[in-house]
């Protein structure tokens, strides 16, 4: 059995807040998984989402689109953390860094930022 292209680990941070930690590829095939995971967490009462992109190895236009959909469909803010230099550059060039709150970090996947 092949390894999944994207894994999403959900952690509750506080009342109304959750972190989605992603690892793998965020592309045409996996973007709907992220949108669905965000919708599930929001249905469970988490309006504020932190999306940790530190484990993302590839992000295409469908991945960027998923982030926009999550932002637009939400009742609260989303915050992107762990963006790589390449992904941050993509967010900057597309203008999404102005719409989505980003925090470029150099942390390992096991380090929590608050």
N, CA, C and O atoms as a GROMACS GRO file, in nm:
protein
  456
    1UNK      N    1   0.084  -0.119   0.000
    1UNK     CA    2   0.000   0.000   0.000
    1UNK      C    3   0.088   0.124   0.000
    1UNK      O    4   0.180   0.135   0.081
    2UNK      N    5   0.061   0.217  -0.089
    2UNK     CA    6   0.141   0.338  -0.101
    2UNK      C    7   0.112   0.433   0.014
    2UNK      O    8   0.001   0.436   0.068
    3UNK      N    9   0.213   0.512   0.052
    3UNK     CA   10   0.197   0.611   0.158
    3UNK      C   11   0.103   0.721   0.110
    3UNK      O   12   0.101   0.753  -0.009
    4UNK      N   13   0.026   0.780   0.200
    4UNK     CA   14  -0.063   0.888   0.160
    4UNK      C   15   0.017   1.008   0.110
    4UNK      O   16   0.128   1.034   0.158
    5UNK      N   17  -0.038   1.080   0.014
    5UNK     CA   18   0.029   1.198  -0.039
    5UNK      C   19   0.028   1.313   0.059
    5UNK      O   20   0.118   1.398   0.058
    6UNK      N   21  -0.074   1.318   0.146
    6UNK     CA   22  -0.087   1.425   0.244
    6UNK      C   23  -0.137   1.366   0.375
    6UNK      O   24  -0.232   1.289   0.376
    7UNK      N   25  -0.073   1.404   0.483
    7UNK     CA   26  -0.125   1.370   0.615
    7UNK      C   27  -0.162   1.499   0.686
    7UNK      O   28  -0.094   1.601   0.672
    8UNK      N   29  -0.270   1.492   0.762
    8UNK     CA   30  -0.319   1.609   0.835
    8UNK      C   31  -0.338   1.566   0.980
    8UNK      O   32  -0.421   1.480   1.010
    9UNK      N   33  -0.263   1.627   1.068
    9UNK     CA   34  -0.273   1.600   1.212
    9UNK      C   35  -0.346   1.719   1.275
    9UNK      O   36  -0.302   1.833   1.261
   10UNK      N   37  -0.456   1.693   1.344
   10UNK     CA   38  -0.536   1.799   1.405
   10UNK      C   39  -0.511   1.800   1.555
   10UNK      O   40  -0.516   1.696   1.621
   11UNK      N   41  -0.482   1.919   1.609
   11UNK     CA   42  -0.464   1.939   1.753
   11UNK      C   43  -0.552   2.054   1.798
   11UNK      O   44  -0.558   2.158   1.733
   12UNK      N   45  -0.618   2.034   1.910
   12UNK     CA   46  -0.696   2.143   1.972
   12UNK      C   47  -0.598   2.226   2.055
   12UNK      O   48  -0.526   2.171   2.138
   13UNK      N   49  -0.596   2.357   2.034
   13UNK     CA   50  -0.503   2.445   2.105
   13UNK      C   51  -0.569   2.507   2.227
   13UNK      O   52  -0.508   2.512   2.334
   14UNK      N   53  -0.689   2.554   2.212
   14UNK     CA   54  -0.765   2.621   2.318
   14UNK      C   55  -0.909   2.626   2.270
   14UNK      O   56  -0.941   2.582   2.160
   15UNK      N   57  -0.994   2.680   2.354
   15UNK     CA   58  -1.134   2.691   2.315
   15UNK      C   59  -1.146   2.770   2.185
   15UNK      O   60  -1.102   2.885   2.177
   16UNK      N   61  -1.204   2.707   2.084
   16UNK     CA   62  -1.225   2.774   1.957
   16UNK      C   63  -1.106   2.780   1.865
   16UNK      O   64  -1.113   2.844   1.760
   17UNK      N   65  -0.994   2.714   1.901
   17UNK     CA   66  -0.873   2.718   1.818
   17UNK      C   67  -0.822   2.577   1.793
   17UNK      O   68  -0.828   2.490   1.880
   18UNK      N   69  -0.771   2.557   1.672
   18UNK     CA   70  -0.712   2.427   1.637
   18UNK      C   71  -0.595   2.447   1.542
   18UNK      O   72  -0.585   2.547   1.471
   19UNK      N   73  -0.506   2.347   1.544
   19UNK     CA   74  -0.392   2.346   1.451
   19UNK      C   75  -0.406   2.227   1.359
   19UNK      O   76  -0.434   2.115   1.404
   20UNK      N   77  -0.388   2.252   1.230
   20UNK     CA   78  -0.381   2.144   1.131
   20UNK      C   79  -0.237   2.140   1.084
   20UNK      O   80  -0.190   2.232   1.017
   21UNK      N   81  -0.167   2.033   1.117
   21UNK     CA   82  -0.026   2.018   1.079
   21UNK      C   83  -0.021   1.927   0.957
   21UNK      O   84  -0.063   1.811   0.962
   22UNK      N   85   0.030   1.982   0.847
   22UNK     CA   86   0.032   1.911   0.719
   22UNK      C   87   0.170   1.855   0.688
   22UNK      O   88   0.272   1.914   0.723
   23UNK      N   89   0.172   1.741   0.623
   23UNK     CA   90   0.297   1.682   0.575
   23UNK      C   91   0.270   1.615   0.442
   23UNK      O   92   0.172   1.542   0.427
   24UNK      N   93   0.356   1.640   0.346
   24UNK     CA   94   0.342   1.579   0.214
   24UNK      C   95   0.312   1.682   0.107
   24UNK      O   96   0.362   1.794   0.111
   25UNK      N   97   0.230   1.641   0.011
   25UNK     CA   98   0.202   1.724  -0.106
   25UNK      C   99   0.063   1.785  -0.096
   25UNK      O  100  -0.036   1.716  -0.072
   26UNK      N  101   0.056   1.917  -0.117
   26UNK     CA  102  -0.071   1.988  -0.120
   26UNK      C  103  -0.095   2.030  -0.264
   26UNK      O  104  -0.046   2.132  -0.310
   27UNK      N  105  -0.173   1.946  -0.335
   27UNK     CA  106  -0.192   1.967  -0.478
   27UNK      C  107  -0.335   1.933  -0.520
   27UNK      O  108  -0.424   1.921  -0.435
   28UNK      N  109  -0.356   1.918  -0.648
   28UNK     CA  110  -0.489   1.890  -0.704
   28UNK      C  111  -0.555   1.769  -0.638
   28UNK      O  112  -0.675   1.771  -0.611
   29UNK      N  113  -0.477   1.666  -0.614
   29UNK     CA  114  -0.532   1.543  -0.558
   29UNK      C  115  -0.562   1.552  -0.408
   29UNK      O  116  -0.652   1.485  -0.359
   30UNK      N  117  -0.487   1.635  -0.336
   30UNK     CA  118  -0.499   1.636  -0.190
   30UNK      C  119  -0.566   1.762  -0.133
   30UNK      O  120  -0.608   1.761  -0.018
   31UNK      N  121  -0.575   1.868  -0.211
   31UNK     CA  122  -0.635   1.993  -0.162
   31UNK      C  123  -0.776   1.971  -0.105
   31UNK      O  124  -0.807   2.030  -0.001
   32UNK      N  125  -0.862   1.890  -0.168
   32UNK     CA  126  -0.995   1.868  -0.110
   32UNK      C  127  -0.990   1.806   0.030
   32UNK      O  128  -1.079   1.832   0.111
   33UNK      N  129  -0.888   1.726   0.059
   33UNK     CA  130  -0.873   1.668   0.193
   33UNK      C  131  -0.852   1.777   0.297
   33UNK      O  132  -0.908   1.770   0.406
   34UNK      N  133  -0.771   1.878   0.263
   34UNK     CA  134  -0.746   1.988   0.355
   34UNK      C  135  -0.873   2.069   0.377
   34UNK      O  136  -0.905   2.104   0.491
   35UNK      N  137  -0.945   2.100   0.271
   35UNK     CA  138  -1.068   2.177   0.283
   35UNK      C  139  -1.167   2.102   0.372
   35UNK      O  140  -1.230   2.162   0.459
   36UNK      N  141  -1.181   1.973   0.351
   36UNK     CA  142  -1.273   1.892   0.432
   36UNK      C  143  -1.230   1.887   0.578
   36UNK      O  144  -1.313   1.896   0.668
   37UNK      N  145  -1.100   1.872   0.603
   37UNK     CA  146  -1.050   1.868   0.740
   37UNK      C  147  -1.078   2.000   0.812
   37UNK      O  148  -1.119   2.001   0.928
   38UNK      N  149  -1.057   2.112   0.742
   38UNK     CA  150  -1.086   2.243   0.801
   38UNK      C  151  -1.235   2.259   0.829
   38UNK      O  152  -1.273   2.312   0.933
   39UNK      N  153  -1.319   2.213   0.738
   39UNK     CA  154  -1.463   2.221   0.759
   39UNK      C  155  -1.506   2.137   0.879
   39UNK      O  156  -1.590   2.182   0.957
   40UNK      N  157  -1.450   2.018   0.895
   40UNK     CA  158  -1.482   1.932   1.010
   40UNK      C  159  -1.445   2.000   1.142
   40UNK      O  160  -1.524   2.001   1.236
   41UNK      N  161  -1.326   2.058   1.146
   41UNK     CA  162  -1.278   2.123   1.268
   41UNK      C  163  -1.368   2.244   1.300
   41UNK      O  164  -1.400   2.268   1.416
   42UNK      N  165  -1.406   2.316   1.198
   42UNK     CA  166  -1.493   2.432   1.222
   42UNK      C  167  -1.632   2.388   1.267
   42UNK      O  168  -1.693   2.454   1.351
   43UNK      N  169  -1.683   2.279   1.212
   43UNK     CA  170  -1.812   2.227   1.257
   43UNK      C  171  -1.806   2.185   1.404
   43UNK      O  172  -1.907   2.188   1.474
   44UNK      N  173  -1.688   2.145   1.448
   44UNK     CA  174  -1.669   2.105   1.588
   44UNK      C  175  -1.645   2.225   1.680
   44UNK      O  176  -1.616   2.207   1.798
   45UNK      N  177  -1.659   2.346   1.627
   45UNK     CA  178  -1.652   2.466   1.711
   45UNK      C  179  -1.523   2.544   1.710
   45UNK      O  180  -1.507   2.635   1.791
   46UNK      N  181  -1.431   2.512   1.622
   46UNK     CA  182  -1.304   2.586   1.616
   46UNK      C  183  -1.311   2.689   1.503
   46UNK      O  184  -1.304   2.654   1.386
   47UNK      N  185  -1.324   2.814   1.541
   47UNK     CA  186  -1.332   2.921   1.441
   47UNK      C  187  -1.192   2.963   1.394
   47UNK      O  188  -1.173   2.993   1.277
   48UNK      N  189  -1.096   2.966   1.486
   48UNK     CA  190  -0.959   3.006   1.453
   48UNK      C  191  -0.876   2.883   1.418
   48UNK      O  192  -0.871   2.787   1.494
   49UNK      N  193  -0.811   2.888   1.302
   49UNK     CA  194  -0.729   2.776   1.257
   49UNK      C  195  -0.586   2.820   1.235
   49UNK      O  196  -0.560   2.925   1.176
   50UNK      N  197  -0.495   2.739   1.282
   50UNK     CA  198  -0.354   2.753   1.248
   50UNK      C  199  -0.321   2.637   1.156
   50UNK      O  200  -0.344   2.521   1.191
   51UNK      N  201  -0.269   2.668   1.039
   51UNK     CA  202  -0.233   2.564   0.943
   51UNK      C  203  -0.081   2.563   0.933
   51UNK      O  204  -0.020   2.656   0.879
   52UNK      N  205  -0.020   2.458   0.986
   52UNK     CA  206   0.124   2.443   0.988
   52UNK      C  207   0.168   2.374   0.859
   52UNK      O  208   0.139   2.256   0.836
   53UNK      N  209   0.238   2.449   0.776
   53UNK     CA  210   0.281   2.400   0.645
   53UNK      C  211   0.427   2.354   0.645
   53UNK      O  212   0.486   2.332   0.539
   54UNK      N  213   0.484   2.338   0.763
   54UNK     CA  214   0.626   2.302   0.774
   54UNK      C  215   0.662   2.169   0.709
   54UNK      O  216   0.778   2.150   0.670
   55UNK      N  217   0.568   2.078   0.698
   55UNK     CA  218   0.595   1.948   0.639
   55UNK      C  219   0.555   1.935   0.493
   55UNK      O  220   0.561   1.826   0.437
   56UNK      N  221   0.515   2.045   0.432
   56UNK     CA  222   0.472   2.042   0.292
   56UNK      C  223   0.595   2.035   0.200
   56UNK      O  224   0.687   2.116   0.211
   57UNK      N  225   0.594   1.938   0.111
   57UNK     CA  226   0.704   1.922   0.016
   57UNK      C  227   0.671   1.979  -0.121
   57UNK      O  228   0.761   2.005  -0.201
   58UNK      N  229   0.542   1.998  -0.149
   58UNK     CA  230   0.498   2.052  -0.277
   58UNK      C  231   0.365   2.122  -0.256
   58UNK      O  232   0.277   2.070  -0.187
   59UNK      N  233   0.350   2.240  -0.315
   59UNK     CA  234   0.222   2.311  -0.312
   59UNK      C  235   0.200   2.374  -0.449
   59UNK      O  236   0.281   2.454  -0.495
   60UNK      N  237   0.090   2.335  -0.514
   60UNK     CA  238   0.060   2.392  -0.645
   60UNK      C  239  -0.058   2.487  -0.633
   60UNK      O  240  -0.100   2.520  -0.522
   61UNK      N  241  -0.111   2.531  -0.746
   61UNK     CA  242  -0.220   2.628  -0.746
   61UNK      C  243  -0.345   2.574  -0.677
   61UNK      O  244  -0.421   2.651  -0.618
   62UNK      N  245  -0.368   2.444  -0.685
   62UNK     CA  246  -0.483   2.385  -0.616
   62UNK      C  247  -0.464   2.393  -0.464
   62UNK      O  248  -0.561   2.414  -0.392
   63UNK      N  249  -0.342   2.378  -0.418
   63UNK     CA  250  -0.314   2.393  -0.276
   63UNK      C  251  -0.337   2.535  -0.230
   63UNK      O  252  -0.395   2.558  -0.123
   64UNK      N  253  -0.292   2.632  -0.311
   64UNK     CA  254  -0.317   2.772  -0.278
   64UNK      C  255  -0.467   2.801  -0.277
   64UNK      O  256  -0.517   2.872  -0.190
   65UNK      N  257  -0.537   2.746  -0.374
   65UNK     CA  258  -0.681   2.764  -0.382
   65UNK      C  259  -0.751   2.709  -0.258
   65UNK      O  260  -0.845   2.771  -0.207
   66UNK      N  261  -0.706   2.595  -0.208
   66UNK     CA  262  -0.765   2.537  -0.087
   66UNK      C  263  -0.748   2.632   0.031
   66UNK      O  264  -0.840   2.646   0.112
   67UNK      N  265  -0.633   2.696   0.042
   67UNK     CA  266  -0.612   2.791   0.151
   67UNK      C  267  -0.706   2.910   0.140
   67UNK      O  268  -0.757   2.959   0.241
   68UNK      N  269  -0.730   2.957   0.018
   68UNK     CA  270  -0.824   3.067  -0.003
   68UNK      C  271  -0.966   3.025   0.032
   68UNK      O  272  -1.039   3.100   0.096
   69UNK      N  273  -1.006   2.904  -0.009
   69UNK     CA  274  -1.140   2.853   0.022
   69UNK      C  275  -1.158   2.845   0.173
   69UNK      O  276  -1.263   2.886   0.225
   70UNK      N  277  -1.060   2.795   0.244
   70UNK     CA  278  -1.069   2.785   0.390
   70UNK      C  279  -1.082   2.924   0.451
   70UNK      O  280  -1.161   2.945   0.543
   71UNK      N  281  -1.004   3.018   0.401
   71UNK     CA  282  -1.010   3.157   0.449
   71UNK      C  283  -1.149   3.216   0.426
   71UNK      O  284  -1.207   3.276   0.516
   72UNK      N  285  -1.201   3.201   0.308
   72UNK     CA  286  -1.330   3.261   0.272
   72UNK      C  287  -1.449   3.195   0.342
   72UNK      O  288  -1.546   3.263   0.374
   73UNK      N  289  -1.441   3.066   0.367
   73UNK     CA  290  -1.554   2.994   0.427
   73UNK      C  291  -1.556   3.000   0.579
   73UNK      O  292  -1.651   2.953   0.641
   74UNK      N  293  -1.454   3.058   0.638
   74UNK     CA  294  -1.443   3.054   0.783
   74UNK      C  295  -1.510   3.168   0.854
   74UNK      O  296  -1.529   3.277   0.800
   75UNK      N  297  -1.545   3.140   0.980
   75UNK     CA  298  -1.603   3.242   1.066
   75UNK      C  299  -1.495   3.312   1.146
   75UNK      O  300  -1.521   3.414   1.211
   76UNK      N  301  -1.373   3.259   1.142
   76UNK     CA  302  -1.261   3.317   1.215
   76UNK      C  303  -1.137   3.315   1.131
   76UNK      O  304  -1.137   3.264   1.019
   77UNK      N  305  -1.029   3.371   1.184
   77UNK     CA  306  -0.906   3.382   1.106
   77UNK      C  307  -0.833   3.250   1.090
   77UNK      O  308  -0.848   3.158   1.171
   78UNK      N  309  -0.754   3.243   0.984
   78UNK     CA  310  -0.658   3.134   0.970
   78UNK      C  311  -0.519   3.196   0.972
   78UNK      O  312  -0.499   3.310   0.930
   79UNK      N  313  -0.427   3.120   1.022
   79UNK     CA  314  -0.289   3.164   1.030
   79UNK      C  315  -0.203   3.053   0.974
   79UNK      O  316  -0.214   2.938   1.016
   80UNK      N  317  -0.117   3.086   0.878
   80UNK     CA  318  -0.027   2.988   0.818
   80UNK      C  319   0.108   2.997   0.888
   80UNK      O  320   0.164   3.106   0.903
   81UNK      N  321   0.159   2.883   0.932
   81UNK     CA  322   0.290   2.881   0.996
   81UNK      C  323   0.380   2.780   0.924
   81UNK      O  324   0.332   2.694   0.850
   82UNK      N  325   0.508   2.793   0.948
   82UNK     CA  326   0.603   2.697   0.894
   82UNK      C  327   0.621   2.702   0.744
   82UNK      O  328   0.663   2.604   0.684
   83UNK      N  329   0.591   2.816   0.682
   83UNK     CA  330   0.606   2.824   0.537
   83UNK      C  331   0.754   2.823   0.499
   83UNK      O  332   0.835   2.894   0.558
   84UNK      N  333   0.786   2.742   0.402
   84UNK     CA  334   0.923   2.737   0.351
   84UNK      C  335   0.951   2.864   0.272
   84UNK      O  336   0.859   2.939   0.238
   85UNK      N  337   1.078   2.888   0.242
   85UNK     CA  338   1.113   3.005   0.160
   85UNK      C  339   1.040   3.002   0.027
   85UNK      O  340   0.988   3.104  -0.019
   86UNK      N  341   1.036   2.884  -0.036
   86UNK     CA  342   0.973   2.870  -0.167
   86UNK      C  343   0.823   2.896  -0.158
   86UNK      O  344   0.768   2.966  -0.243
   87UNK      N  345   0.757   2.841  -0.058
   87UNK     CA  346   0.613   2.862  -0.043
   87UNK      C  347   0.583   3.008  -0.006
   87UNK      O  348   0.486   3.065  -0.054
   88UNK      N  349   0.666   3.068   0.078
   88UNK     CA  350   0.646   3.209   0.113
   88UNK      C  351   0.660   3.296  -0.010
   88UNK      O  352   0.584   3.391  -0.028
   89UNK      N  353   0.756   3.265  -0.095
   89UNK     CA  354   0.775   3.340  -0.219
   89UNK      C  355   0.652   3.327  -0.309
   89UNK      O  356   0.609   3.424  -0.372
   90UNK      N  357   0.595   3.207  -0.316
   90UNK     CA  358   0.474   3.184  -0.394
   90UNK      C  359   0.357   3.265  -0.338
   90UNK      O  360   0.281   3.324  -0.414
   91UNK      N  361   0.342   3.266  -0.207
   91UNK     CA  362   0.236   3.345  -0.143
   91UNK      C  363   0.256   3.494  -0.169
   91UNK      O  364   0.160   3.566  -0.194
   92UNK      N  365   0.380   3.540  -0.164
   92UNK     CA  366   0.411   3.680  -0.190
   92UNK      C  367   0.379   3.718  -0.335
   92UNK      O  368   0.316   3.821  -0.360
   93UNK      N  369   0.423   3.635  -0.429
   93UNK     CA  370   0.404   3.666  -0.572
   93UNK      C  371   0.257   3.664  -0.614
   93UNK      O  372   0.218   3.738  -0.704
   94UNK      N  373   0.177   3.580  -0.550
   94UNK     CA  374   0.035   3.572  -0.587
   94UNK      C  375  -0.050   3.673  -0.511
   94UNK      O  376  -0.169   3.686  -0.538
   95UNK      N  377   0.010   3.744  -0.415
   95UNK     CA  378  -0.064   3.840  -0.335
   95UNK      C  379  -0.138   3.777  -0.217
   95UNK      O  380  -0.203   3.848  -0.141
   96UNK      N  381  -0.127   3.646  -0.201
   96UNK     CA  382  -0.198   3.579  -0.092
   96UNK      C  383  -0.137   3.608   0.044
   96UNK      O  384  -0.205   3.596   0.146
   97UNK      N  385  -0.010   3.646   0.049
   97UNK     CA  386   0.052   3.680   0.177
   97UNK      C  387  -0.015   3.803   0.238
   97UNK      O  388  -0.010   3.822   0.359
   98UNK      N  389  -0.076   3.887   0.154
   98UNK     CA  390  -0.148   4.004   0.204
   98UNK      C  391  -0.285   3.968   0.257
   98UNK      O  392  -0.341   4.041   0.340
   99UNK      N  393  -0.341   3.857   0.212
   99UNK     CA  394  -0.476   3.815   0.251
   99UNK      C  395  -0.469   3.717   0.368
   99UNK      O  396  -0.550   3.724   0.461
  100UNK      N  397  -0.373   3.626   0.363
  100UNK     CA  398  -0.359   3.522   0.464
  100UNK      C  399  -0.246   3.560   0.560
  100UNK      O  400  -0.139   3.600   0.515
  101UNK      N  401  -0.269   3.547   0.688
  101UNK     CA  402  -0.165   3.575   0.787
  101UNK      C  403  -0.063   3.462   0.782
  101UNK      O  404  -0.098   3.345   0.800
  102UNK      N  405   0.062   3.498   0.759
  102UNK     CA  406   0.167   3.396   0.752
  102UNK      C  407   0.276   3.425   0.853
  102UNK      O  408   0.306   3.540   0.885
  103UNK      N  409   0.334   3.318   0.903
  103UNK     CA  410   0.448   3.326   0.995
  103UNK      C  411   0.550   3.225   0.946
  103UNK      O  412   0.534   3.104   0.964
  104UNK      N  413   0.654   3.277   0.884
  104UNK     CA  414   0.758   3.189   0.832
  104UNK      C  415   0.847   3.151   0.948
  104UNK      O  416   0.902   3.237   1.017
  105UNK      N  417   0.860   3.020   0.971
  105UNK     CA  418   0.938   2.974   1.085
  105UNK      C  419   1.042   2.874   1.041
  105UNK      O  420   1.034   2.814   0.934
  106UNK      N  421   1.138   2.856   1.125
  106UNK     CA  422   1.244   2.758   1.101
  106UNK      C  423   1.241   2.654   1.212
  106UNK      O  424   1.346   2.619   1.268
  107UNK      N  425   1.123   2.605   1.246
  107UNK     CA  426   1.110   2.509   1.355
  107UNK      C  427   1.098   2.369   1.301
  107UNK      O  428   1.067   2.350   1.183
  108UNK      N  429   1.122   2.272   1.386
  108UNK     CA  430   1.103   2.133   1.346
  108UNK      C  431   0.957   2.100   1.359
  108UNK      O  432   0.880   2.176   1.419
  109UNK      N  433   0.918   1.989   1.304
  109UNK     CA  434   0.777   1.948   1.304
  109UNK      C  435   0.726   1.922   1.445
  109UNK      O  436   0.604   1.922   1.466
  110UNK      N  437   0.814   1.899   1.542
  110UNK     CA  438   0.768   1.867   1.677
  110UNK      C  439   0.764   1.989   1.767
  110UNK      O  440   0.718   1.979   1.881
  111UNK      N  441   0.810   2.105   1.721
  111UNK     CA  442   0.811   2.224   1.803
  111UNK      C  443   0.678   2.296   1.789
  111UNK      O  444   0.631   2.322   1.678
  112UNK      N  445   0.617   2.329   1.902
  112UNK     CA  446   0.492   2.404   1.902
  112UNK      C  447   0.522   2.551   1.916
  112UNK      O  448   0.606   2.591   1.997
  113UNK      N  449   0.453   2.634   1.835
  113UNK     CA  450   0.464   2.779   1.848
  113UNK      C  451   0.330   2.832   1.892
  113UNK      O  452   0.226   2.782   1.850
  114UNK      N  453   0.331   2.930   1.976
  114UNK     CA  454   0.203   2.985   2.023
  114UNK      C  455   0.196   3.132   1.996
  114UNK      O  456   0.095   3.196   2.028
   0.00000   0.00000   0.00000
